[in-house]
Amino acid sequence: MDKKHTYQQSVLNLARKDFTALNKNLTVNEVLHKIRKEGVGERIVYFYVVDDENRLVGVLPTRRILTAPLEKKIEEIMVNKVAALPSNSTVYDACEFFVTYKFLALPIINKNQQLIGVVDANVFTEEMLNLEPDIDERRLVNDIFETIGFNINQIKNASPLKAWKIRLPWLFTTIISGTICAAFAVLFERTLAESLIIAFFLTLVLGLGESVGVQSMTLTVQALHTVSPSFKWYLKYLLKELKTSLLLGISCSVLVVIIIFIWKGTALAGLAIGLSILLIELQAALWGVSVPTILHKTKLDPKISAGPVTLALTDICTILFYFGMATLLL
């Protein structure tokens, strides 16, 4: 293709139109006759099933056609749940779908649910990975590296000594935040001594907080590419992330409480740890949204990375919430 691909272009630019759509009322015998008579496209991974108005209603793996009785209608053997890309999806959206669903091909539908194209996973390995870098692609790659503390342009072809100088400051951020966390932990030494189970779950709780913080931060960095953040946008986006984190917190809390009760037979310790997990997930989402938004809005030095700062603040608040809740209830 002559056009230079970017991750923000429409996925329709990479879609195939030589797919085989099968009406749901056909029998297996009629399908096989149709395929032999009309042929198939260059690459066939799945057959997609449509109704009389060409609306996507299912997907039919090749194996099912070959093994099903000839008199069976394909709507009886098709898979009803189909992961499909909306026609306004970008190439980046398609990449996320392939990572999420692990399919070899995805159908593309319009607003009326009608099948209009198919995109193959191998397009992204054969074409997307061999593109001449442009601004959008470099920016997307940079985002990945900036979340861990440095810019891809800084480390490309860098000597070991130069790479060490670039990466070390952000490890210092982790050391500083870890020292602060240790200092706070000393303040709760008595709580630790009286309830050893709190120490057992400290690593788990820190990991949960960091995971949610990084997830929220990554989503926010991507969102900031397409918006000019205002206070109204920030509040709306933060509320959305807090709602998601609340659900995540409740789910994790319930599971951990059950584990503690089965393991140690104590409901109070489980309650303390469960409530702290809920608060920790919420504050992690707060930092995950707030830090990249502030850095973006204030146009600080691009060397300043959202990742180390977000993780440092998340860890410090996690220690305070965790030990504070334990002290309060235990």
C-alpha positions in Angstrom: 0.0 0.0 0.0 1.3 3.5 -0.9 -0.2 5.3 2.1 2.0 5.4 5.1 0.2 3.7 8.0 -0.2 5.2 11.4 -1.9 3.8 14.5 -4.4 6.6 14.4 -5.7 5.9 10.8 -8.9 4.1 10.2 -8.7 0.3 10.4 -10.8 0.2 7.2 -7.6 1.1 5.3 -6.2 -2.3 6.2 -9.4 -4.3 5.9 -10.0 -7.0 3.3 -13.2 -7.0 1.3 -12.8 -10.5 -0.1 -14.4 -12.2 2.9 -17.0 -14.9 2.6 -20.3 -14.0 4.3 -22.8 -16.9 4.8 -26.5 -16.5 5.3 -27.6 -18.1 8.6 -30.4 -20.0 6.9 -28.1 -22.0 4.6 -27.4 -25.6 5.4 -23.9 -27.0 5.7 -24.3 -28.7 2.4 -25.4 -25.5 0.7 -22.4 -23.7 2.3 -19.9 -26.2 1.0 -21.5 -25.9 -2.5 -21.3 -22.1 -2.3 -17.7 -22.2 -1.3 -16.8 -24.6 -4.1 -18.7 -22.6 -6.7 -17.7 -19.0 -5.7 -14.3 -19.7 -4.1 -13.0 -17.9 -1.1 -10.7 -14.9 -0.5 -7.0 -15.0 -0.4 -6.9 -15.6 3.4 -9.7 -17.4 5.1 -9.5 -17.8 8.9 -13.2 -17.6 9.9 -16.5 -17.6 8.0 -18.9 -14.9 9.2 -22.6 -15.5 9.4 -25.1 -12.7 8.5 -28.9 -12.4 8.3 -31.0 -11.4 5.3 -30.0 -7.7 5.9 -26.3 -8.5 6.0 -26.1 -7.9 9.8 -23.4 -9.9 11.6 -25.0 -12.6 13.7 -22.3 -15.2 14.3 -18.9 -16.7 13.3 -18.3 -20.1 11.9 -14.9 -21.8 12.4 -13.9 -23.9 9.4 -13.7 -27.0 11.5 -17.4 -26.9 12.3 -18.3 -26.7 8.6 -16.2 -29.8 7.9 -17.5 -31.9 10.8 -21.2 -31.0 11.0 -24.0 -33.0 9.4 -24.8 -31.7 5.9 -28.4 -31.0 6.7 -27.7 -28.8 9.7 -28.4 -25.1 9.3 -25.3 -23.0 10.0 -27.2 -20.9 12.6 -27.4 -24.0 14.7 -23.6 -24.6 14.7 -22.3 -21.0 14.6 -20.8 -19.2 17.5 -23.3 -16.5 18.5 -20.9 -14.2 20.4 -18.7 -12.3 18.0 -16.0 -9.7 18.8 -16.3 -7.1 16.1 -14.7 -3.8 15.4 -16.9 -0.7 14.8 -16.2 1.0 11.5 -14.8 4.1 13.2 -12.1 2.1 14.9 -8.5 3.1 14.5 -5.5 0.8 13.9 -4.6 1.2 17.5 -8.1 0.0 18.6 -7.6 -3.0 16.4 -4.3 -3.8 18.0 -6.0 -3.7 21.4 -8.7 -6.0 20.2 -6.3 -8.6 18.9 -4.4 -8.5 22.2 -7.6 -8.8 24.2 -9.4 -11.5 22.3 -6.5 -13.5 20.8 -8.3 -14.0 17.5 -6.6 -14.4 14.1 -9.1 -12.1 12.4 -11.7 -9.6 13.3 -14.9 -8.5 11.4 -15.7 -4.8 10.9 -19.3 -3.6 11.2 -21.0 -0.4 10.6 -23.5 1.4 12.9 -26.3 -0.9 11.6 -24.3 -4.0 12.6 -23.7 -4.9 8.9 -20.5 -6.7 8.0 -18.3 -4.4 5.8 -14.8 -5.9 6.1 -12.3 -8.2 7.9 -8.9 -7.4 9.2 -6.3 -10.1 9.8 -3.8 -10.2 12.7 -0.9 -10.9 10.3 -1.4 -7.4 8.8 0.1 -6.0 11.9 3.1 -8.2 11.9 3.8 -8.0 8.1 3.1 -4.3 7.5 2.6 -2.3 10.7 6.0 -3.3 12.2 7.9 -2.4 9.1 6.7 1.2 8.9 8.9 4.2 8.5 8.6 6.0 11.8 6.4 9.1 11.8 5.5 11.4 14.6 2.4 9.5 15.8 4.2 6.2 15.9 7.2 7.5 17.7 4.9 9.2 20.2 3.1 5.9 20.9 6.4 4.0 21.4 7.7 6.8 23.6 4.6 6.6 25.9 5.5 3.0 26.8 9.0 3.9 27.8 8.1 7.2 29.5 5.8 5.3 31.9 9.0 3.6 33.3 11.1 6.7 33.4 12.8 7.5 30.2 12.3 8.5 26.5 13.1 6.1 23.7 15.0 8.8 21.9 17.3 9.1 24.9 18.3 5.4 25.0 18.4 4.6 21.3 22.0 3.6 20.5 23.1 4.9 23.9 26.3 3.4 25.4 25.9 1.4 28.7 27.3 4.4 30.6 24.9 6.9 29.0 21.9 4.5 29.5 23.0 4.2 33.2 22.9 8.0 33.6 19.5 8.2 32.0 17.8 5.4 33.9 19.4 5.7 37.3 17.6 8.9 38.5 14.2 7.2 38.2 15.4 4.3 40.2 16.4 6.8 42.8 12.8 7.9 42.9 11.8 4.3 43.8 14.5 4.2 46.5 13.3 7.5 48.0 9.7 6.5 48.0 10.6 3.1 49.4 12.6 4.7 52.2 9.6 7.0 53.0 7.4 3.9 53.1 9.8 2.2 55.5 9.9 5.3 57.7 6.1 5.3 57.9 6.1 1.5 58.6 8.3 2.2 61.7 5.5 4.4 63.1 3.2 1.4 63.0 5.7 -1.0 64.6 3.3 -1.8 67.4 0.5 -2.7 65.0 2.8 -5.1 63.2 3.9 -6.7 66.4 0.3 -7.2 67.6 -1.0 -8.5 64.3 1.5 -10.4 62.2 -1.0 -11.2 59.5 -0.8 -7.5 58.4 2.9 -8.1 57.4 1.9 -11.2 55.5 -0.3 -9.3 53.1 1.8 -6.1 52.7 3.4 -7.2 49.4 0.0 -8.2 48.0 -1.6 -4.8 48.9 1.4 -2.8 47.5 1.1 -4.8 44.2 -2.6 -4.2 43.9 -2.1 -0.4 44.4 0.7 -0.2 41.9 -1.2 -2.3 39.3 -4.3 0.0 39.4 -2.1 3.1 39.4 -0.2 2.0 36.3 -3.4 1.0 34.5 -5.1 4.3 35.2 -1.9 6.2 34.3 -1.5 4.4 31.0 -5.1 5.0 30.0 -4.8 8.7 30.9 -1.6 9.1 28.8 -3.4 7.7 25.8 -6.5 9.9 26.4 -4.4 13.0 26.6 -3.3 12.5 23.0 -6.7 13.4 21.7 -8.0 16.0 24.2 -6.9 19.3 25.6 -7.4 18.7 29.3 -9.7 21.1 31.2 -10.8 20.9 34.8 -14.2 19.7 33.7 -12.6 16.9 31.5 -10.4 16.0 34.5 -13.3 15.6 36.9 -15.3 13.6 34.4 -12.4 11.3 33.5 -11.4 10.9 37.2 -14.9 10.0 38.2 -15.0 7.3 35.5 -11.7 5.8 36.7 -12.8 6.0 40.3 -16.0 4.1 39.5 -13.9 1.4 37.8 -11.4 1.3 40.6 -14.3 1.0 43.2 -15.5 -2.1 41.4 -12.0 -3.5 41.2 -11.4 -2.7 44.9 -14.7 -4.4 46.0 -13.8 -7.5 44.0 -10.3 -7.8 45.3 -11.3 -7.0 48.9 -14.0 -9.7 49.0 -11.6 -12.3 47.6 -8.8 -11.4 50.1 -11.2 -11.3 53.1 -12.4 -14.8 52.1 -8.8 -16.1 51.9 -7.9 -14.6 55.3 -11.0 -16.0 57.0 -10.4 -19.5 55.5 -6.6 -19.4 56.3 -6.6 -17.7 59.7 -10.3 -17.8 60.8 -10.3 -14.1 61.7 -12.9 -11.8 60.4 -11.6 -8.5 61.9 -8.2 -8.7 60.3 -9.8 -9.5 57.0 -12.1 -6.5 57.4 -9.2 -4.2 58.1 -7.2 -5.5 55.1 -10.3 -5.5 52.8 -11.3 -1.9 53.6 -7.7 -0.7 53.1 -7.6 -2.4 49.7 -10.7 -0.6 48.7 -9.2 2.8 49.7 -5.9 1.9 48.1 -7.4 1.1 44.8 -9.3 4.5 44.8 -6.2 6.5 45.7 -4.1 4.7 43.1 -6.7 5.7 40.4 -6.5 9.3 41.7 -2.7 9.5 41.2 -2.9 7.5 37.9 -5.2 10.2 36.4 -3.8 13.2 38.2 -0.1 12.9 37.7 0.0 12.6 33.9 -2.7 15.3 33.6 -0.7 17.7 35.7 2.5 17.0 33.8 0.7 17.5 30.5 -1.1 20.6 31.5 2.0 22.3 33.0 4.2 21.4 30.1 7.0 20.3 32.3 10.3 18.8 31.0 9.5 15.7 29.0 12.2 13.9 31.0 9.8 14.0 33.9 8.0 10.7 33.8 4.5 10.0 35.1 5.4 6.4 35.9 7.9 6.7 38.7 6.0 9.7 40.3 2.7 7.8 40.2 4.1 4.7 41.7 6.0 6.6 44.4 2.8 8.5 45.5 0.7 5.3 45.3 3.2 3.3 47.5 3.4 6.0 50.1 -0.4 6.4 50.4 -0.8 2.6 50.3 1.4 2.3 53.4 -0.5 5.0 55.3 -3.9 3.6 54.4 -2.9 0.0 55.1 -1.3 0.5 58.5 -3.7 3.2 59.4 -6.7 1.0 58.9 -5.1 -1.9 60.8 -4.3 0.4 63.7 -7.8 1.7 63.8 -9.6 -1.6 63.7 -7.0 -4.0 65.3 
